[in-house]
Amino acid sequence: MTGKTCDGDINGVGVYRLSLVSFPLFFQCKRYVGSVGAGTVRDFRGAMMGRGDKDLLITTGTVTAEAKAETTRDGAPSLDLIDSAHC
């Protein structure tokens, strides 16, 4: 956990291990009552560019259809989302 203001939108850093393979993982947590939109996904992706192999955006709210589409937009690095529907 970074635990800082002005942390460049990174709330935590870790390592995702899958059998013999591991990836640097950066994540951001959003405490939302409403929905996370595509702009939040784009902002997070911009903050993560060139920093890690796997990025994860976690929210207590929901994720809009546009935000979900943004996670796999052609020409942009993909990232994963976890929202309240998955908890």
Sequence and secondary structure as in RCSB ss.txt:
>XXXX:A:sequence
MTGKTCDGDINGVGVYRLSLVSFPLFFQCKRYVGSVGAGTVRDFRGAMMGRGDKDLLITTGTVTAEAKAETTRDG
APSLDLIDSAHC
>XXXX:A:secstr
    TTSTT  EEEEEEETTEEEEEEEEEE  SSEE HHHHHHHHHHHTTT SEEEEEESSEE HHHHHHTT TT
S   EEE GGG 
